Amino acid sequence: MKTPKNKHIDLTAAQKLIKNRKRPIDPQMLSAEILAGNTIALSRAITLIESTTSAHQKTAQEILAACLPHTKKAFRVGITGVPGVGKSTFIEALGMLAIEQGKKVAVLAVDPSSTISQGSILGDKTRMERLTADANAFIRPSPAGDALGGVARKTREAISLCEAAGFDLIFIETVGVGQSEIAVHQMTDFFLLLKLAGAGDELQGIKRGIIEMADAIVINKADGINTIAAKHAKTEFSRALHLYRPKASAWQPKIMLCSALKETGIDEIWQTLLEFEAHTKANGFFESNRQDQNKYWLQATVVNALKDRFYKDETVKQQLPKLLDAINTGKVSAFQAAQELLKNFK
């Protein structure tokens, strides 16, 4: 067996993990390897998190419980932008710079669109060849074939495992489909909107909520003939931000230009991340925001679990079609039907 490229992987441990893949999983052994920074063990644990098998879920929760006390508070950065905006190139450029600064970088994804395509926005790792090959980086494609709530929960748990494995900068990418931006915003410290300069109104088609969430708006591909349009877009976004209320973090969102391909403007973005982290830790927002996020995910997990249990209930499954028919024929209201279902739900 050839020595893995990632120097931080223990060769003996890696061989042991590969050999024992078909054997019953030992949560303690896998947890120990994760804490030692073994990315093979990390990948396997995340696969267990993504599994729908009850036995795998039980093992995954045991691993999470073992790793949780050892998690470090990594800086979490959410990045959203439409397909074609250059997210992969941007993340690689910023990630490689962070590694040069001594950081260990993990890249995860929240991709509800994969429920249709069964694909992944990070499925093609060849787009980030340098980052993929670097010993201080870990890239994980998004779990496919799941609803947003499921994907988001699994990604949040994957964040904890990445932190336990020693990654101190975590990028969470989303394509901005449906409510995915909200999910990513609720699991990150810094939210970055990646845009392209175009003709006409730069704000057209952008949901107000995304701009309100953004801690920075970065206009990518600001090079060559696009330079003038990019500067125009920066001016428009700067004007628009003055119309929004101040952020709870007391941070003034920044509008920046960059060319991820040519790696210009990346230094400024990196410095902005460092400034934001220092600013929010100094004024207490960093910790209070983490606590608010914990509350959000606790409530969301309970709601999703109750919803899942409700629709799997045999009485509900029997009554639901009849009550839907009664609603459609005007015999009962939707409210009355819901009350009937809840009354009989055990």
C-alpha positions as CSV (number, residue, x, y, z in Angstrom):
1,M,0.0,0.0,0.0
2,K,1.4,3.4,-1.0
3,T,1.8,6.1,1.6
4,P,-1.2,8.5,1.5
5,K,-0.6,12.0,0.2
6,N,-2.1,13.5,3.4
7,K,0.9,13.4,5.7
8,H,-1.3,13.8,8.8
9,I,-2.9,10.4,8.2
10,D,-1.4,7.7,10.3
11,L,-0.5,4.9,7.9
12,T,-1.0,2.0,10.3
13,A,-4.4,3.4,11.5
14,A,-5.5,3.9,7.9
15,Q,-4.6,0.3,6.9
16,K,-6.5,-0.9,10.0
17,L,-9.6,1.1,9.1
18,I,-9.6,-0.1,5.5
19,K,-9.1,-3.8,6.6
20,N,-11.9,-3.6,9.1
21,R,-14.5,-1.8,6.9
22,K,-16.7,-4.9,6.7
23,R,-16.4,-5.7,10.4
24,P,-18.7,-4.2,13.1
25,I,-17.8,-0.6,13.7
26,D,-16.1,0.2,16.9
27,P,-17.3,3.7,17.9
28,Q,-14.5,4.2,20.4
29,M,-11.8,3.3,17.9
30,L,-13.3,5.5,15.2
31,S,-13.6,8.4,17.7
32,A,-10.0,8.0,18.7
33,E,-8.8,8.1,15.1
34,I,-10.9,11.2,14.4
35,L,-9.4,13.0,17.4
36,A,-6.0,12.0,16.1
37,G,-6.8,13.9,12.8
38,N,-7.4,10.8,10.6
39,T,-9.5,12.0,7.7
40,I,-10.3,8.4,6.6
41,A,-12.0,7.9,10.0
42,L,-13.6,11.3,9.7
43,S,-15.1,10.4,6.3
44,R,-16.4,7.1,7.6
45,A,-18.0,8.7,10.6
46,I,-19.7,11.3,8.3
47,T,-21.0,8.5,6.1
48,L,-22.6,7.0,9.2
49,I,-24.2,10.3,10.0
50,E,-25.6,10.4,6.5
51,S,-26.9,6.9,6.6
52,T,-30.7,6.2,7.2
53,T,-30.0,2.9,8.8
54,S,-30.9,2.9,12.5
55,A,-27.9,0.9,13.5
56,H,-25.6,3.4,11.7
57,Q,-27.4,6.3,13.3
58,K,-26.9,4.8,16.7
59,T,-23.2,4.4,16.1
60,A,-22.9,7.9,14.6
61,Q,-24.5,9.4,17.8
62,E,-22.1,7.4,20.0
63,I,-19.1,8.8,17.9
64,L,-20.5,12.3,18.2
65,A,-21.0,12.0,21.9
66,A,-17.3,10.9,22.3
67,C,-16.0,13.7,20.1
68,L,-18.2,16.5,21.3
69,P,-16.1,17.3,24.5
70,H,-13.0,17.7,22.2
71,T,-14.5,20.0,19.6
72,K,-12.7,23.3,19.1
73,K,-14.6,26.4,18.2
74,A,-13.5,26.6,14.6
75,F,-14.5,29.7,12.6
76,R,-17.4,28.7,10.3
77,V,-17.9,30.6,7.1
78,G,-21.1,30.2,5.0
79,I,-20.7,30.9,1.2
80,T,-23.7,31.1,-1.1
81,G,-24.0,32.0,-4.8
82,V,-25.8,30.8,-7.9
83,P,-24.2,28.1,-10.1
84,G,-21.5,29.6,-12.3
85,V,-20.5,32.3,-9.9
86,G,-17.2,30.5,-9.3
87,K,-17.7,29.2,-5.7
88,S,-15.3,26.2,-6.1
89,T,-12.5,28.4,-7.5
90,F,-13.1,31.0,-4.8
91,I,-13.2,28.5,-2.0
92,E,-10.0,26.9,-3.2
93,A,-8.2,30.3,-3.5
94,L,-9.3,31.4,0.0
95,G,-8.7,28.0,1.5
96,M,-5.1,27.7,0.1
97,L,-4.4,31.2,1.5
98,A,-5.8,30.2,4.9
99,I,-3.6,27.0,4.9
100,E,-0.6,29.2,4.2
101,Q,-1.5,31.1,7.3
102,G,-1.4,27.9,9.4
103,K,-5.1,26.9,9.2
104,K,-6.6,23.5,8.7
105,V,-9.5,23.9,6.3
106,A,-12.7,21.7,5.9
107,V,-15.3,22.3,3.1
108,L,-18.8,21.0,3.6
109,A,-22.1,21.6,1.7
110,V,-25.8,22.1,2.2
111,D,-27.5,21.2,-1.1
112,P,-31.3,20.6,-1.0
113,S,-31.2,20.5,-4.9
114,S,-29.6,17.1,-4.7
115,T,-33.1,15.7,-3.8
116,I,-34.0,16.2,-7.4
117,S,-30.7,15.5,-9.2
118,Q,-29.3,13.0,-6.7
119,G,-26.1,14.9,-7.3
120,S,-23.9,17.2,-5.3
121,I,-22.6,20.7,-5.6
122,L,-19.3,19.4,-4.4
123,G,-19.4,16.1,-6.3
124,D,-16.6,17.2,-8.7
125,K,-13.5,17.5,-6.5
126,T,-11.4,18.1,-9.6
127,R,-12.6,21.7,-9.4
128,M,-10.5,22.1,-6.2
129,E,-7.5,20.0,-7.1
130,R,-4.9,21.9,-5.0
131,L,-7.2,21.9,-1.9
132,T,-8.1,18.2,-2.4
133,A,-4.4,17.2,-2.5
134,D,-3.4,19.3,0.5
135,A,-2.8,17.5,3.8
136,N,-4.4,20.3,5.7
137,A,-7.7,20.3,3.8
138,F,-10.7,18.1,3.9
139,I,-13.5,18.3,1.3
140,R,-16.8,16.5,1.7
141,P,-19.5,16.3,-1.0
142,S,-23.0,17.1,0.2
143,P,-25.3,14.2,1.1
144,A,-27.7,13.5,-1.8
145,G,-31.4,12.5,-1.8
146,D,-32.5,14.2,1.4
147,A,-34.8,17.1,2.3
148,L,-33.2,20.4,3.5
149,G,-33.9,19.6,7.2
150,G,-32.1,16.3,7.0
151,V,-29.1,17.7,5.0
152,A,-28.7,20.6,7.4
153,R,-28.8,18.4,10.5
154,K,-26.2,16.1,9.0
155,T,-24.0,19.0,7.9
156,R,-24.1,20.5,11.4
157,E,-23.1,17.2,12.9
158,A,-20.3,16.9,10.3
159,I,-19.1,20.3,11.5
160,S,-18.6,19.0,15.0
161,L,-16.6,16.0,13.8
162,C,-14.4,18.2,11.6
163,E,-13.7,20.4,14.6
164,A,-12.9,17.3,16.7
165,A,-10.4,16.3,14.0
166,G,-8.6,19.6,14.3
167,F,-10.0,21.7,11.5
168,D,-10.2,25.3,12.6
169,L,-11.7,26.9,9.5
170,I,-14.8,25.4,8.0
171,F,-16.5,26.5,4.8
172,I,-20.1,25.6,4.3
173,E,-21.2,26.0,0.7
174,T,-24.8,26.3,-0.7
175,V,-26.3,26.9,-4.1
176,G,-28.9,29.1,-2.6
177,V,-31.9,27.0,-3.4
178,G,-35.1,27.4,-1.3
179,Q,-34.4,28.0,2.4
180,S,-30.8,26.7,2.2
181,E,-29.3,30.1,2.9
182,I,-31.2,30.3,6.2
183,A,-30.0,26.9,7.2
184,V,-26.4,27.8,6.4
185,H,-26.7,31.2,8.1
186,Q,-27.9,29.4,11.3
187,M,-24.8,27.2,11.5
188,T,-22.1,29.7,10.6
189,D,-20.3,32.7,12.1
190,F,-19.8,34.6,8.9
191,F,-22.1,34.6,5.9
192,L,-20.7,35.6,2.5
193,L,-22.7,36.2,-0.7
194,L,-20.7,35.6,-3.9
195,K,-22.0,37.5,-6.9
196,L,-21.2,38.2,-10.6
197,A,-21.3,41.7,-12.2
198,G,-23.9,41.9,-14.9
199,A,-25.8,44.4,-17.0
200,G,-28.7,46.4,-15.4
201,D,-29.9,46.3,-11.9
202,E,-27.5,44.3,-9.8
203,L,-30.1,43.9,-7.0
204,Q,-32.8,42.5,-9.3
205,G,-33.7,38.9,-8.4
206,I,-31.9,38.8,-5.1
207,K,-34.0,38.0,-2.1
208,R,-34.0,40.8,0.5
209,G,-33.3,38.3,3.3
210,I,-30.0,37.1,1.7
211,I,-28.6,40.7,1.7
212,E,-29.8,41.1,5.3
213,M,-27.9,38.0,6.3
214,A,-24.7,38.8,4.4
215,D,-21.6,39.9,6.4
216,A,-19.9,40.5,3.1
217,I,-20.8,40.6,-0.6
218,V,-18.0,39.6,-2.9
219,I,-18.2,40.3,-6.6
220,N,-16.1,37.6,-8.3
221,K,-14.5,37.5,-11.8
222,A,-13.6,41.2,-11.5
223,D,-10.9,41.1,-14.1
224,G,-10.4,42.0,-17.7
225,I,-13.5,43.4,-19.5
226,N,-15.6,42.7,-16.4
227,T,-13.7,45.1,-14.2
228,I,-15.8,48.2,-15.0
229,A,-19.1,46.3,-14.5
230,A,-17.8,44.8,-11.2
231,K,-17.0,48.3,-9.9
232,H,-20.5,49.5,-10.9
233,A,-22.0,46.5,-9.1
234,K,-20.0,47.4,-6.0
235,T,-21.3,50.9,-6.0
236,E,-24.9,49.7,-6.3
237,F,-24.6,47.2,-3.5
238,S,-22.9,49.8,-1.3
239,R,-25.9,52.2,-1.8
240,A,-28.4,49.4,-1.1
241,L,-26.8,48.4,2.2
242,H,-27.4,51.9,3.6
243,L,-31.2,51.1,3.4
244,Y,-30.9,48.1,5.7
245,R,-31.0,48.2,9.5
246,P,-27.8,47.8,11.5
247,K,-26.8,44.2,12.2
248,A,-27.0,42.7,15.7
249,S,-23.3,42.0,15.5
250,A,-22.6,45.8,15.1
251,W,-20.6,44.8,12.0
252,Q,-20.8,46.9,8.9
253,P,-21.0,44.5,5.9
254,K,-18.3,45.0,3.3
255,I,-18.6,45.0,-0.5
256,M,-15.4,43.6,-2.1
257,L,-14.1,42.7,-5.6
258,C,-12.0,39.7,-6.4
259,S,-10.9,37.4,-9.2
260,A,-10.6,34.0,-7.7
261,L,-9.1,32.6,-10.9
262,K,-6.3,35.2,-10.8
263,E,-6.3,35.3,-7.0
264,T,-6.6,39.0,-6.7
265,G,-8.6,40.5,-3.8
266,I,-8.3,37.3,-1.8
267,D,-6.0,38.8,0.7
268,E,-8.6,41.5,1.5
269,I,-11.3,39.0,2.0
270,W,-9.1,36.9,4.3
271,Q,-8.3,40.0,6.4
272,T,-12.1,40.8,6.6
273,L,-12.7,37.3,8.0
274,L,-10.1,37.9,10.7
275,E,-11.5,41.4,11.5
276,F,-15.0,40.0,11.8
277,E,-13.9,37.2,14.1
278,A,-12.0,39.6,16.4
279,H,-14.8,42.2,16.3
280,T,-17.6,39.7,17.3
281,K,-15.5,38.0,19.9
282,A,-14.6,41.3,21.5
283,N,-18.3,42.5,21.7
284,G,-19.7,39.2,22.8
285,F,-21.8,38.5,19.7
286,F,-19.7,35.5,18.6
287,E,-20.7,33.5,21.7
288,S,-24.3,34.7,22.0
289,N,-24.8,33.9,18.3
290,R,-23.5,30.4,18.8
291,Q,-26.0,30.0,21.7
292,D,-28.9,31.3,19.6
293,Q,-27.9,28.8,16.9
294,N,-27.9,25.9,19.4
295,K,-31.4,26.9,20.5
296,Y,-32.5,27.1,16.8
297,W,-31.2,23.6,16.0
298,L,-32.6,22.1,19.1
299,Q,-36.0,23.3,18.3
300,A,-35.7,22.4,14.6
301,T,-34.6,18.9,15.5
302,V,-37.5,18.4,17.8
303,V,-40.0,19.7,15.3
304,N,-38.6,17.5,12.5
305,A,-38.6,14.4,14.7
306,L,-42.2,15.0,15.8
307,K,-43.3,15.7,12.2
308,D,-41.6,12.4,11.1
309,R,-43.2,10.5,13.9
310,F,-46.6,12.0,13.2
311,Y,-46.7,11.0,9.5
312,K,-45.5,7.5,10.3
313,D,-48.3,6.9,12.9
314,E,-50.6,4.2,11.7
315,T,-53.8,6.0,12.8
316,V,-52.7,9.2,11.0
317,K,-51.9,7.2,7.8
318,Q,-55.4,5.7,7.9
319,Q,-57.3,8.9,8.6
320,L,-55.3,11.3,6.5
321,P,-56.7,10.3,3.0
322,K,-60.3,10.4,4.3
323,L,-59.9,13.8,6.0
324,L,-58.2,15.2,2.8
325,D,-61.2,14.0,0.9
326,A,-63.6,15.6,3.4
327,I,-61.7,18.9,3.1
328,N,-61.9,18.8,-0.7
329,T,-65.7,18.1,-0.6
330,G,-66.3,20.9,1.9
331,K,-67.4,18.6,4.7
332,V,-64.8,19.9,7.2
333,S,-62.3,22.7,7.3
334,A,-58.5,22.1,7.2
335,F,-58.4,23.3,10.8
336,Q,-61.0,20.8,11.9
337,A,-59.2,18.0,10.1
338,A,-55.9,18.9,11.7
339,Q,-57.5,18.9,15.1
340,E,-59.0,15.4,14.5
341,L,-55.6,14.1,13.4
342,L,-53.8,15.6,16.4
343,K,-56.5,14.2,18.8
344,N,-56.0,10.7,17.6
345,F,-52.2,10.9,17.3
346,K,-50.4,8.9,20.0
